[in-house]
Amino acid sequence: MSRRSTGEVAAYDEIADWYELEFLGAQQDDPIGVGRALRDLLGEGSGVCLEIGCGTGVHAALVRELGWTPVGVDLSGGMLRHARGRLPVALADAARLPLRDDSVPAVISVMVHTDMPEYPAVLREVARVLTPGGLFVHVGVHPCFCGGFADRTDEAAVVIRPGYLDGHWTKQSWTDKGIRDKVGASHWPLPALLNAFLDAGLAVERFTEGGAPLPVVLAVAATTRPGTRRTPRP
Ligand SMILES: C[S@@+](CC[C@H](N)C(=O)[O-])C[C@H]1O[C@@H](n2cnc3c(N)ncnc32)[C@H](O)[C@@H]1O
């Protein structure tokens, strides 16, 4: 069992086997476009590609196929147990990466920002460890159409209830077959999420969405530019 420095047990330790075998096992053919978004925004490249919150390492093969060398960090030893055969990993907090400044050319964050209440601090860490001009790809739950406020019971008629405007953490979910009723989710409205990139000194370059008929995923590609690291506004 892994613990955060705060003493909190890593939430995914409890569900790691379910996540690997049942949750990922049930997903065929990239149903919400996570892989497509990652492929499009990361593109071909070489050198280390660090995945923050790599979980069971399900994206390592695609990262390798694109020419990068995948490495991962995650807070959950249970999730990393499944990842070990897929990529080199370390047990670490994405908000305190065990890496030097300006040391990796690419970082990816895939379906994790809702698991990281401190995501603005994580983005500052990403900007710190990326080499100047390095690439950051965020593929995350779409803040407008997914969350405790969204009822997706009928995919053709998603119901958006009040709650989008409030940044919050909730275990509320329209389904008990997903992750959020088990570990909860943080939520930032779209401007707060995008401003966190800018406040971290990341220059946003490209966007895409995944999932239909309403997107489930919002993906962002950003780069670091020398001298653009900024301290967040109060
Ligand atoms: C929904 S899973 C996604 C895993 C993987 N990226 C994927 O797409 O399958 C979220 C992961 O983020 C990890 N995580 C949450 N907070 C973290 C933190 N502060 N630092 C590192 N990993 C964290 C969890 O342990 C979990 O493995």
The ligand as an SDF file (V2000), in Angstrom:
LIG
                    3D

 27 29  0  0  0  0  0  0  0  0999 V2000
   -7.6600    7.4610  -14.0050 C   0  0  0  0  0  0  0  0  0  0  0  0
   -6.0650    6.8450  -13.6170 S   0  0  0  0  0  0  0  0  0  0  0  0
   -5.2560    7.0810  -15.1890 C   0  0  0  0  0  0  0  0  0  0  0  0
   -4.0770    6.1760  -15.3750 C   0  0  0  0  0  0  0  0  0  0  0  0
   -3.5010    6.2030  -16.8120 C   0  0  0  0  0  0  0  0  0  0  0  0
   -2.9600    7.5070  -17.1310 N   0  0  0  0  0  0  0  0  0  0  0  0
   -4.5510    5.7700  -17.8040 C   0  0  0  0  0  0  0  0  0  0  0  0
   -4.9260    6.5880  -18.6710 O   0  0  0  0  0  0  0  0  0  0  0  0
   -5.0050    4.6240  -17.7140 O   0  0  0  0  0  0  0  0  0  0  0  0
   -5.3530    8.1590  -12.6290 C   0  0  0  0  0  0  0  0  0  0  0  0
   -3.9690    7.8460  -12.0860 C   0  0  0  0  0  0  0  0  0  0  0  0
   -3.3950    9.0280  -11.5160 O   0  0  0  0  0  0  0  0  0  0  0  0
   -2.6400    8.6460  -10.3780 C   0  0  0  0  0  0  0  0  0  0  0  0
   -2.4140    9.8270   -9.5330 N   0  0  0  0  0  0  0  0  0  0  0  0
   -3.3320   10.5380   -8.8490 C   0  0  0  0  0  0  0  0  0  0  0  0
   -2.7500   11.5680   -8.2100 N   0  0  0  0  0  0  0  0  0  0  0  0
   -1.4230   11.4990   -8.4950 C   0  0  0  0  0  0  0  0  0  0  0  0
   -0.2920   12.2850   -8.1330 C   0  0  0  0  0  0  0  0  0  0  0  0
   -0.4090   13.3600   -7.3630 N   0  0  0  0  0  0  0  0  0  0  0  0
    0.9130   11.9280   -8.6200 N   0  0  0  0  0  0  0  0  0  0  0  0
    1.0450   10.8230   -9.4210 C   0  0  0  0  0  0  0  0  0  0  0  0
    0.0100   10.0520   -9.7960 N   0  0  0  0  0  0  0  0  0  0  0  0
   -1.2040   10.3760   -9.3350 C   0  0  0  0  0  0  0  0  0  0  0  0
   -3.4940    7.5660   -9.7540 C   0  0  0  0  0  0  0  0  0  0  0  0
   -2.7810    6.7780   -8.8160 O   0  0  0  0  0  0  0  0  0  0  0  0
   -3.9620    6.8000  -10.9830 C   0  0  0  0  0  0  0  0  0  0  0  0
   -3.0800    5.7680  -11.3180 O   0  0  0  0  0  0  0  0  0  0  0  0
  1  2  1  0
  2  3  1  0
  2 10  1  0
  3  4  1  0
  4  5  1  0
  5  6  1  0
  5  7  1  0
  7  8  2  0
  7  9  1  0
 10 11  1  0
 11 12  1  0
 11 26  1  0
 12 13  1  0
 13 14  1  0
 13 24  1  0
 14 15  1  0
 14 23  1  0
 15 16  2  0
 16 17  1  0
 17 18  1  0
 17 23  2  0
 18 19  1  0
 18 20  2  0
 20 21  1  0
 21 22  2  0
 22 23  1  0
 24 25  1  0
 24 26  1  0
 26 27  1  0
M  CHG  2   2   1   9  -1
M  END
$$$$
